Every structure is written in structure tokens, then in C-alpha cells.
């Protein structure tokens, strides 16, 4: 696997994007709180790029 740095908005719009979750992280259960926090963080990053 080759990792590259990419702005989040470009990453989310890129074709053929594949999310790979390592086996050791698959058993982690996200609650609504963690999902909301992740979404808030993504929106904040995008807003910082726009401003």
C-alpha cells in the first residue's frame, strides 16, 4: 500500500477510493456521539479549506 497526502475534500471526491479498516480496529463499535464528532471534524476541516 502506498499512502499519499490529500486534502479531505479531494479525497472524498476521488474516484476509486477504498477505505481499508485494519483487522485490529474492526471490533470497535461507534456510538452516535462518535459519529457526530467525526462528521463535525470533517466539516471543520472542509470549512478551514474554504475560508
C-alpha distance matrix in Angstrom:
0.0 3.8 6.4 9.9 13.3 15.3 18.7 18.9 21.3 19.2 16.2 18.6 20.0 17.0 17.1 14.5 13.0 11.5 12.0 10.4 13.0 12.6 15.5 17.4 17.7 18.8 22.4 23.0 25.6 25.9 29.5 30.8 31.1 27.4 26.6 29.2 28.0 24.5 26.0 28.4 25.7 23.8 27.2 28.1 25.1 25.9 29.5 28.8 27.1 30.0 32.7
3.8 0.0 3.8 6.6 10.3 12.6 16.2 17.1 19.5 17.1 14.6 17.5 18.8 15.7 16.4 14.5 13.0 12.5 13.2 12.5 15.1 15.1 18.4 19.9 19.8 21.2 24.8 24.9 27.3 27.2 30.6 31.6 31.6 27.9 27.0 29.3 27.8 24.3 25.7 27.7 24.7 22.8 26.0 26.6 23.3 24.0 27.6 26.6 24.6 27.7 30.2
6.4 3.8 0.0 3.8 6.9 9.5 13.0 13.9 16.6 14.6 12.1 15.2 16.9 14.3 15.8 14.5 12.2 12.0 12.1 11.8 14.1 14.5 18.1 19.1 18.5 20.2 23.7 23.2 25.5 24.9 28.2 29.0 28.7 25.1 24.3 26.3 24.6 21.1 22.5 24.3 21.2 19.4 22.6 23.0 19.6 20.6 24.1 23.0 21.2 24.4 26.8
9.9 6.6 3.8 0.0 3.8 6.4 10.1 11.8 14.3 12.1 10.3 13.9 15.2 12.8 14.9 14.6 12.4 13.3 13.7 14.4 16.7 17.6 21.3 22.2 21.1 22.8 26.2 25.4 27.3 26.3 29.3 29.6 29.2 25.7 24.7 26.2 24.4 21.0 22.0 23.4 20.2 18.2 21.1 21.3 17.7 18.3 21.7 20.4 18.3 21.4 23.9
13.3 10.3 6.9 3.8 0.0 3.8 7.0 9.3 11.9 10.3 9.2 12.8 14.3 12.8 15.7 16.0 13.5 14.8 14.7 15.9 17.8 19.0 22.8 23.3 21.7 23.6 26.8 25.4 27.0 25.5 28.2 28.2 27.5 24.1 23.2 24.2 22.3 19.0 19.8 20.8 17.5 15.6 18.2 18.0 14.3 15.2 18.3 16.8 14.8 18.1 20.3
15.3 12.6 9.5 6.4 3.8 0.0 3.8 6.3 8.3 6.5 6.0 9.6 10.9 9.9 13.2 14.3 11.9 13.9 14.1 16.2 18.3 20.2 24.0 24.7 22.6 24.1 27.2 25.7 26.8 25.0 27.4 26.9 26.4 23.3 21.9 22.6 21.0 17.7 17.9 18.9 16.0 13.5 15.7 16.0 12.3 12.3 15.7 14.6 12.2 15.1 17.8
18.7 16.2 13.0 10.1 7.0 3.8 0.0 3.8 5.6 5.4 6.1 8.7 10.1 10.5 14.2 15.9 13.4 15.7 15.5 18.0 19.7 21.9 25.6 26.1 23.6 24.9 27.8 25.9 26.6 24.3 26.2 25.3 24.6 21.8 20.3 20.4 18.9 15.9 15.5 16.1 13.4 10.8 12.4 12.6 8.9 8.6 11.9 11.0 8.5 11.4 14.1
18.9 17.1 13.9 11.8 9.3 6.3 3.8 0.0 3.8 5.5 4.9 6.1 8.6 9.8 13.4 14.8 11.9 13.9 13.3 16.1 17.5 20.2 23.6 24.1 21.3 22.3 25.1 23.1 23.4 20.9 22.7 21.7 21.2 18.6 16.7 17.0 15.8 12.6 12.0 13.1 10.7 7.6 9.6 10.6 7.4 7.0 10.8 10.9 9.2 11.7 14.6
21.3 19.5 16.6 14.3 11.9 8.3 5.6 3.8 0.0 3.8 5.4 5.3 6.3 8.6 12.2 14.5 12.3 15.0 15.1 18.3 20.0 23.0 26.3 27.2 24.2 24.8 27.6 25.6 25.6 22.9 24.4 22.9 22.7 20.5 18.2 18.0 17.5 14.5 12.9 14.0 12.5 8.9 9.6 11.3 8.7 6.5 10.0 11.0 8.6 10.0 13.5
19.2 17.1 14.6 12.1 10.3 6.5 5.4 5.5 3.8 0.0 3.8 5.5 5.1 5.9 9.7 12.2 10.5 13.7 14.5 17.7 20.0 22.8 26.3 27.4 24.9 25.5 28.6 27.0 27.3 25.1 26.9 25.7 25.8 23.3 20.9 21.2 20.7 17.4 16.2 17.6 15.8 12.3 13.4 14.9 11.9 10.0 13.4 13.9 10.9 12.5 16.0
16.2 14.6 12.1 10.3 9.2 6.0 6.1 4.9 5.4 3.8 0.0 3.8 5.4 5.2 8.6 10.1 7.5 10.2 10.8 13.9 16.2 19.1 22.5 23.8 21.3 21.8 25.0 23.7 24.1 22.2 24.4 23.6 23.8 21.0 18.7 19.7 19.1 15.5 14.9 16.8 14.9 11.5 13.5 15.2 12.3 11.2 15.0 15.4 13.1 15.1 18.5
18.6 17.5 15.2 13.9 12.8 9.6 8.7 6.1 5.3 5.5 3.8 0.0 3.8 5.7 8.5 10.1 7.7 10.3 10.7 14.2 16.3 19.6 22.7 24.1 21.2 21.2 24.2 22.8 22.7 20.5 22.4 21.3 21.9 19.4 16.7 17.5 17.6 14.1 12.8 15.1 14.0 10.3 11.9 14.5 12.3 10.7 14.4 15.7 13.8 15.1 18.6
20.0 18.8 16.9 15.2 14.3 10.9 10.1 8.6 6.3 5.1 5.4 3.8 0.0 3.8 6.5 9.4 8.4 11.8 13.2 16.8 19.3 22.6 25.7 27.3 24.6 24.4 27.5 26.3 26.2 24.0 25.8 24.5 25.2 23.0 20.1 20.7 21.0 17.7 15.9 18.1 17.2 13.4 14.3 16.9 14.7 12.4 15.7 17.2 14.7 15.4 19.1
17.0 15.7 14.3 12.8 12.8 9.9 10.5 9.8 8.6 5.9 5.2 5.7 3.8 0.0 3.8 6.6 6.1 9.8 12.0 15.3 18.3 21.3 24.4 26.4 24.1 24.0 27.4 26.6 26.9 25.2 27.4 26.5 27.3 24.7 22.0 23.1 23.1 19.6 18.4 20.8 19.4 15.8 17.3 19.5 16.9 15.0 18.6 19.5 16.7 18.0 21.6
17.1 16.4 15.8 14.9 15.7 13.2 14.2 13.4 12.2 9.7 8.6 8.5 6.5 3.8 0.0 3.8 5.6 9.1 12.1 15.3 18.5 21.5 24.4 26.8 24.7 24.2 27.6 27.3 27.6 26.3 28.6 27.8 29.1 26.5 23.6 25.1 25.5 21.9 20.8 23.5 22.4 18.8 20.3 22.8 20.4 18.5 22.0 23.2 20.5 21.5 25.2
14.5 14.5 14.5 14.6 16.0 14.3 15.9 14.8 14.5 12.2 10.1 10.1 9.4 6.6 3.8 0.0 3.8 6.3 9.9 12.5 16.0 18.8 21.4 24.1 22.4 21.7 25.2 25.3 25.9 25.1 27.7 27.5 28.9 26.1 23.4 25.4 25.8 22.1 21.5 24.5 23.2 19.9 21.9 24.4 22.0 20.7 24.3 25.3 22.9 24.3 27.9
13.0 13.0 12.2 12.4 13.5 11.9 13.4 11.9 12.3 10.5 7.5 7.7 8.4 6.1 5.6 3.8 0.0 3.8 6.7 9.7 13.0 15.9 18.9 21.2 19.3 18.8 22.4 22.1 22.8 21.9 24.6 24.4 25.6 22.6 20.2 22.2 22.3 18.6 18.3 21.3 19.8 16.6 19.1 21.4 19.0 18.1 21.8 22.7 20.6 22.3 25.8
11.5 12.5 12.0 13.3 14.8 13.9 15.7 13.9 15.0 13.7 10.2 10.3 11.8 9.8 9.1 6.3 3.8 0.0 3.8 6.3 9.7 12.6 15.3 17.9 16.2 15.5 19.2 19.3 20.3 19.9 22.9 23.3 24.6 21.5 19.3 21.8 22.0 18.2 18.6 21.8 20.3 17.5 20.4 22.7 20.4 20.1 23.9 24.7 23.0 25.0 28.3
12.0 13.2 12.1 13.7 14.7 14.1 15.5 13.3 15.1 14.5 10.8 10.7 13.2 12.0 12.1 9.9 6.7 3.8 0.0 3.8 6.5 9.8 12.6 14.7 12.7 12.2 15.8 15.7 16.8 16.3 19.5 20.2 21.3 18.1 16.2 19.0 18.9 15.3 16.2 19.4 17.9 15.6 18.8 20.9 18.9 19.2 22.8 23.6 22.4 24.6 27.7
10.4 12.5 11.8 14.4 15.9 16.2 18.0 16.1 18.3 17.7 13.9 14.2 16.8 15.3 15.3 12.5 9.7 6.3 3.8 0.0 3.8 6.3 9.2 11.6 10.2 10.0 13.8 14.3 16.1 16.4 20.0 21.3 22.3 18.9 17.6 20.8 20.4 17.0 18.5 21.6 19.8 18.1 21.6 23.3 21.4 22.1 25.7 26.1 25.1 27.6 30.5
13.0 15.1 14.1 16.7 17.8 18.3 19.7 17.5 20.0 20.0 16.2 16.3 19.3 18.3 18.5 16.0 13.0 9.7 6.5 3.8 0.0 3.8 6.4 8.3 6.5 6.5 10.2 10.6 12.8 13.5 17.2 19.1 20.0 16.5 15.8 19.2 18.8 15.7 17.8 20.8 19.1 18.1 21.6 23.2 21.6 22.8 26.2 26.6 26.2 28.7 31.3
12.6 15.1 14.5 17.6 19.0 20.2 21.9 20.2 23.0 22.8 19.1 19.6 22.6 21.3 21.5 18.8 15.9 12.6 9.8 6.3 3.8 0.0 3.8 5.5 5.5 6.6 9.9 11.0 13.9 15.4 19.1 21.5 22.0 18.5 18.5 21.9 21.1 18.2 20.8 23.5 21.5 20.9 24.6 25.7 24.1 25.7 28.9 29.0 28.6 31.5 33.9
15.5 18.4 18.1 21.3 22.8 24.0 25.6 23.6 26.3 26.3 22.5 22.7 25.7 24.4 24.4 21.4 18.9 15.3 12.6 9.2 6.4 3.8 0.0 3.8 5.4 5.3 7.9 10.1 13.2 15.5 19.2 21.9 22.8 19.5 19.7 23.4 22.8 20.3 22.9 25.7 24.1 23.7 27.3 28.6 27.2 28.8 32.0 32.2 32.1 34.8 37.1
17.4 19.9 19.1 22.2 23.3 24.7 26.1 24.1 27.2 27.4 23.8 24.1 27.3 26.4 26.8 24.1 21.2 17.9 14.7 11.6 8.3 5.5 3.8 0.0 3.8 5.8 7.1 8.6 12.2 14.5 18.1 21.2 21.5 18.3 19.2 22.7 21.7 19.6 22.7 25.1 23.3 23.5 27.1 28.0 26.8 28.9 31.8 31.8 32.0 34.9 36.9
17.7 19.8 18.5 21.1 21.7 22.6 23.6 21.3 24.2 24.9 21.3 21.2 24.6 24.1 24.7 22.4 19.3 16.2 12.7 10.2 6.5 5.5 5.4 3.8 0.0 3.8 5.6 5.8 9.2 11.0 14.7 17.5 17.9 14.6 15.3 18.9 18.0 15.9 18.9 21.3 19.8 20.0 23.6 24.6 23.6 25.6 28.4 28.6 29.0 31.8 33.8
18.8 21.2 20.2 22.8 23.6 24.1 24.9 22.3 24.8 25.5 21.8 21.2 24.4 24.0 24.2 21.7 18.8 15.5 12.2 10.0 6.5 6.6 5.3 5.8 3.8 0.0 3.8 5.5 8.0 10.4 14.0 16.8 18.0 15.0 15.2 18.9 18.8 16.7 19.2 22.1 21.1 20.9 24.3 25.8 25.1 26.6 29.5 30.1 30.4 32.8 35.1
22.4 24.8 23.7 26.2 26.8 27.2 27.8 25.1 27.6 28.6 25.0 24.2 27.5 27.4 27.6 25.2 22.4 19.2 15.8 13.8 10.2 9.9 7.9 7.1 5.6 3.8 0.0 3.8 6.2 9.6 12.8 16.1 17.2 14.7 15.5 19.1 19.1 17.7 20.4 23.0 22.4 22.7 25.9 27.3 27.0 28.7 31.3 32.0 32.7 35.0 37.1
23.0 24.9 23.2 25.4 25.4 25.7 25.9 23.1 25.6 27.0 23.7 22.8 26.3 26.6 27.3 25.3 22.1 19.3 15.7 14.3 10.6 11.0 10.1 8.6 5.8 5.5 3.8 0.0 3.8 6.5 9.8 13.1 13.7 11.2 12.4 15.9 15.6 14.5 17.4 19.8 19.2 19.9 23.0 24.1 24.1 26.0 28.4 29.1 30.0 32.4 34.2
25.6 27.3 25.5 27.3 27.0 26.8 26.6 23.4 25.6 27.3 24.1 22.7 26.2 26.9 27.6 25.9 22.8 20.3 16.8 16.1 12.8 13.9 13.2 12.2 9.2 8.0 6.2 3.8 0.0 3.8 6.5 9.9 11.2 9.4 10.3 13.7 14.2 13.6 16.0 18.4 18.6 19.3 22.0 23.5 24.0 25.6 27.7 28.9 30.0 31.9 33.7
25.9 27.2 24.9 26.3 25.5 25.0 24.3 20.9 22.9 25.1 22.2 20.5 24.0 25.2 26.3 25.1 21.9 19.9 16.3 16.4 13.5 15.4 15.5 14.5 11.0 10.4 9.6 6.5 3.8 0.0 3.8 6.7 7.8 5.8 6.6 9.9 10.6 10.2 12.5 14.8 15.2 16.1 18.5 20.0 20.8 22.4 24.3 25.6 26.9 28.7 30.4
29.5 30.6 28.2 29.3 28.2 27.4 26.2 22.7 24.4 26.9 24.4 22.4 25.8 27.4 28.6 27.7 24.6 22.9 19.5 20.0 17.2 19.1 19.2 18.1 14.7 14.0 12.8 9.8 6.5 3.8 0.0 3.8 5.3 5.4 6.4 8.7 10.1 11.0 12.6 14.4 15.7 17.0 18.7 20.2 21.6 23.1 24.5 26.1 27.7 29.1 30.6
30.8 31.6 29.0 29.6 28.2 26.9 25.3 21.7 22.9 25.7 23.6 21.3 24.5 26.5 27.8 27.5 24.4 23.3 20.2 21.3 19.1 21.5 21.9 21.2 17.5 16.8 16.1 13.1 9.9 6.7 3.8 0.0 3.8 5.6 5.1 6.1 8.6 9.9 10.5 12.2 14.2 15.4 16.4 18.2 20.1 21.2 22.3 24.2 26.0 27.0 28.4
31.1 31.6 28.7 29.2 27.5 26.4 24.6 21.2 22.7 25.8 23.8 21.9 25.2 27.3 29.1 28.9 25.6 24.6 21.3 22.3 20.0 22.0 22.8 21.5 17.9 18.0 17.2 13.7 11.2 7.8 5.3 3.8 0.0 3.8 5.5 5.2 6.2 8.7 10.0 10.6 12.4 14.4 15.4 16.4 18.5 20.2 20.9 22.5 24.6 25.8 26.8
27.4 27.9 25.1 25.7 24.1 23.3 21.8 18.6 20.5 23.3 21.0 19.4 23.0 24.7 26.5 26.1 22.6 21.5 18.1 18.9 16.5 18.5 19.5 18.3 14.6 15.0 14.7 11.2 9.4 5.8 5.4 5.6 3.8 0.0 3.8 5.5 5.1 6.2 8.7 9.8 10.5 12.4 14.3 15.2 16.6 18.5 19.9 21.1 22.9 24.5 25.8
26.6 27.0 24.3 24.7 23.2 21.9 20.3 16.7 18.2 20.9 18.7 16.7 20.1 22.0 23.6 23.4 20.2 19.3 16.2 17.6 15.8 18.5 19.7 19.2 15.3 15.2 15.5 12.4 10.3 6.6 6.4 5.1 5.5 3.8 0.0 3.8 5.4 5.1 6.2 8.6 9.9 10.7 12.4 14.2 15.5 16.7 18.3 20.0 21.5 22.8 24.5
29.2 29.3 26.3 26.2 24.2 22.6 20.4 17.0 18.0 21.2 19.7 17.5 20.7 23.1 25.1 25.4 22.2 21.8 19.0 20.8 19.2 21.9 23.4 22.7 18.9 18.9 19.1 15.9 13.7 9.9 8.7 6.1 5.2 5.5 3.8 0.0 3.8 5.5 5.1 6.1 8.6 9.9 10.5 12.1 14.3 15.4 16.2 18.2 20.1 21.0 22.3
28.0 27.8 24.6 24.4 22.3 21.0 18.9 15.8 17.5 20.7 19.1 17.6 21.0 23.1 25.5 25.8 22.3 22.0 18.9 20.4 18.8 21.1 22.8 21.7 18.0 18.8 19.1 15.6 14.2 10.6 10.1 8.6 6.2 5.1 5.4 3.8 0.0 3.8 5.4 5.0 6.2 8.7 9.9 10.4 12.4 14.3 15.1 16.4 18.6 20.0 21.0
24.5 24.3 21.1 21.0 19.0 17.7 15.9 12.6 14.5 17.4 15.5 14.1 17.7 19.6 21.9 22.1 18.6 18.2 15.3 17.0 15.7 18.2 20.3 19.6 15.9 16.7 17.7 14.5 13.6 10.2 11.0 9.9 8.7 6.2 5.1 5.5 3.8 0.0 3.8 5.4 5.1 6.3 8.7 9.8 10.7 12.5 14.2 15.4 16.9 18.6 20.2
26.0 25.7 22.5 22.0 19.8 17.9 15.5 12.0 12.9 16.2 14.9 12.8 15.9 18.4 20.8 21.5 18.3 18.6 16.2 18.5 17.8 20.8 22.9 22.7 18.9 19.2 20.4 17.4 16.0 12.5 12.6 10.5 10.0 8.7 6.2 5.1 5.4 3.8 0.0 3.8 5.4 5.1 6.2 8.5 10.0 10.7 12.2 14.2 15.5 16.6 18.4
28.4 27.7 24.3 23.4 20.8 18.9 16.1 13.1 14.0 17.6 16.8 15.1 18.1 20.8 23.5 24.5 21.3 21.8 19.4 21.6 20.8 23.5 25.7 25.1 21.3 22.1 23.0 19.8 18.4 14.8 14.4 12.2 10.6 9.8 8.6 6.1 5.0 5.4 3.8 0.0 3.8 5.5 5.1 6.1 8.7 9.9 10.4 12.2 14.3 15.3 16.3
25.7 24.7 21.2 20.2 17.5 16.0 13.4 10.7 12.5 15.8 14.9 14.0 17.2 19.4 22.4 23.2 19.8 20.3 17.9 19.8 19.1 21.5 24.1 23.3 19.8 21.1 22.4 19.2 18.6 15.2 15.7 14.2 12.4 10.5 9.9 8.6 6.2 5.1 5.4 3.8 0.0 3.8 5.5 5.0 6.3 8.7 9.8 10.5 12.5 14.4 15.4
23.8 22.8 19.4 18.2 15.6 13.5 10.8 7.6 8.9 12.3 11.5 10.3 13.4 15.8 18.8 19.9 16.6 17.5 15.6 18.1 18.1 20.9 23.7 23.5 20.0 20.9 22.7 19.9 19.3 16.1 17.0 15.4 14.4 12.4 10.7 9.9 8.7 6.3 5.1 5.5 3.8 0.0 3.8 5.4 5.2 6.3 8.6 10.0 10.9 12.6 14.5
27.2 26.0 22.6 21.1 18.2 15.7 12.4 9.6 9.6 13.4 13.5 11.9 14.3 17.3 20.3 21.9 19.1 20.4 18.8 21.6 21.6 24.6 27.3 27.1 23.6 24.3 25.9 23.0 22.0 18.5 18.7 16.4 15.4 14.3 12.4 10.5 9.9 8.7 6.2 5.1 5.5 3.8 0.0 3.8 5.5 5.1 6.0 8.6 9.9 10.5 12.3
28.1 26.6 23.0 21.3 18.0 16.0 12.6 10.6 11.3 14.9 15.2 14.5 16.9 19.5 22.8 24.4 21.4 22.7 20.9 23.3 23.2 25.7 28.6 28.0 24.6 25.8 27.3 24.1 23.5 20.0 20.2 18.2 16.4 15.2 14.2 12.1 10.4 9.8 8.5 6.1 5.0 5.4 3.8 0.0 3.8 5.5 5.0 6.1 8.7 9.9 10.6
25.1 23.3 19.6 17.7 14.3 12.3 8.9 7.4 8.7 11.9 12.3 12.3 14.7 16.9 20.4 22.0 19.0 20.4 18.9 21.4 21.6 24.1 27.2 26.8 23.6 25.1 27.0 24.1 24.0 20.8 21.6 20.1 18.5 16.6 15.5 14.3 12.4 10.7 10.0 8.7 6.3 5.2 5.5 3.8 0.0 3.8 5.4 5.1 6.4 8.8 10.2
25.9 24.0 20.6 18.3 15.2 12.3 8.6 7.0 6.5 10.0 11.2 10.7 12.4 15.0 18.5 20.7 18.1 20.1 19.2 22.1 22.8 25.7 28.8 28.9 25.6 26.6 28.7 26.0 25.6 22.4 23.1 21.2 20.2 18.5 16.7 15.4 14.3 12.5 10.7 9.9 8.7 6.3 5.1 5.5 3.8 0.0 3.8 5.4 5.1 6.3 8.8
29.5 27.6 24.1 21.7 18.3 15.7 11.9 10.8 10.0 13.4 15.0 14.4 15.7 18.6 22.0 24.3 21.8 23.9 22.8 25.7 26.2 28.9 32.0 31.8 28.4 29.5 31.3 28.4 27.7 24.3 24.5 22.3 20.9 19.9 18.3 16.2 15.1 14.2 12.2 10.4 9.8 8.6 6.0 5.0 5.4 3.8 0.0 3.8 5.4 5.1 6.2
28.8 26.6 23.0 20.4 16.8 14.6 11.0 10.9 11.0 13.9 15.4 15.7 17.2 19.5 23.2 25.3 22.7 24.7 23.6 26.1 26.6 29.0 32.2 31.8 28.6 30.1 32.0 29.1 28.9 25.6 26.1 24.2 22.5 21.1 20.0 18.2 16.4 15.4 14.2 12.2 10.5 10.0 8.6 6.1 5.1 5.4 3.8 0.0 3.8 5.5 5.4
27.1 24.6 21.2 18.3 14.8 12.2 8.5 9.2 8.6 10.9 13.1 13.8 14.7 16.7 20.5 22.9 20.6 23.0 22.4 25.1 26.2 28.6 32.1 32.0 29.0 30.4 32.7 30.0 30.0 26.9 27.7 26.0 24.6 22.9 21.5 20.1 18.6 16.9 15.5 14.3 12.5 10.9 9.9 8.7 6.4 5.1 5.4 3.8 0.0 3.8 5.7
30.0 27.7 24.4 21.4 18.1 15.1 11.4 11.7 10.0 12.5 15.1 15.1 15.4 18.0 21.5 24.3 22.3 25.0 24.6 27.6 28.7 31.5 34.8 34.9 31.8 32.8 35.0 32.4 31.9 28.7 29.1 27.0 25.8 24.5 22.8 21.0 20.0 18.6 16.6 15.3 14.4 12.6 10.5 9.9 8.8 6.3 5.1 5.5 3.8 0.0 3.8
32.7 30.2 26.8 23.9 20.3 17.8 14.1 14.6 13.5 16.0 18.5 18.6 19.1 21.6 25.2 27.9 25.8 28.3 27.7 30.5 31.3 33.9 37.1 36.9 33.8 35.1 37.1 34.2 33.7 30.4 30.6 28.4 26.8 25.8 24.5 22.3 21.0 20.2 18.4 16.3 15.4 14.5 12.3 10.6 10.2 8.8 6.2 5.4 5.7 3.8 0.0
